[in-house]
Amino acid sequence: AQTVTQSQPEMSVQEAETVTLSCTYDTSESDYYLFWYKQPPSRQMILVIRQEAYKQQNATENRFSVNFQKAAKSFSLKISDSQLGDAAMYFCAYRSSGGGADGLTFGKGTHLIIQP
Amino acid sequence: DTAVSQTPKYLVTQMGNDKSIKCEQNLGHDTMYWYKQDSKKFLKIMFSYNNKELIINETVPNRFSPKSPDKAHLNLHINSLELGDSAVYFCASSHLRLKTQYFGPGTRLLVL
């Protein structure tokens, strides 16, 4: 079974600074998908970014980018120019690339605090 | 133009009752899911369902059952509610092939 580990329960960053959230995972599969979701206090789960394991290029979405290290099974999220609206829980998630209707395996989350 | 919707958003009930949470998606997706988020914010898959298969997480008590009247709906029915069922329940949907899942707003269930 796959596992996802987020080793930072909480992170704090000054507004406008850059912060990196860590995620590692364990799998025996060679093809899979990785995601970062954001959960603000409204509790809505919002997709931040997605990475296919077969792609070497790191995914980026505006101020959000990932550092995907397949051999190390690491998938960190970098948030540049942090804004107050980035304050939230961030969850790393894994999904098999198999053809079945598998669900996501989530890490325990990192609570990101933005200091004004 | 809500993509994935759930009703109700809040549900307070007594132990032993039976309740349902409804989920609808208008994204044209073929696969739907239910997740449980516990008091420590940990999210865990409960069910995955498309028109060909139902995958049940083995840790889910059989008091929980998904019911899908059509591809756009996957409701969650819970029998004999227990205190430990108190949590936030999320519905999600995706294309089976495209994998990215989109979540509903969640239903906070409180069992007294």
Interface residues (C-beta under 8 A of the other chain):
Chain A: Y33 F35 Y37 Q39 S42 R43 Q44 M45 I46 L47 R50 M89 F91 R95 S97 G99 G100 A101 D102 G103 L104 T105 F106 K108 G109
Chain B: T31 Y33 Y35 K40 K41 F42 L43 K44 I45 M46 F47 S48 Y49 N50 K52 E53 I55 N57 V88 F90 A92 L96 K99 T100 Q101 Y102 F103 P105 G106 R108
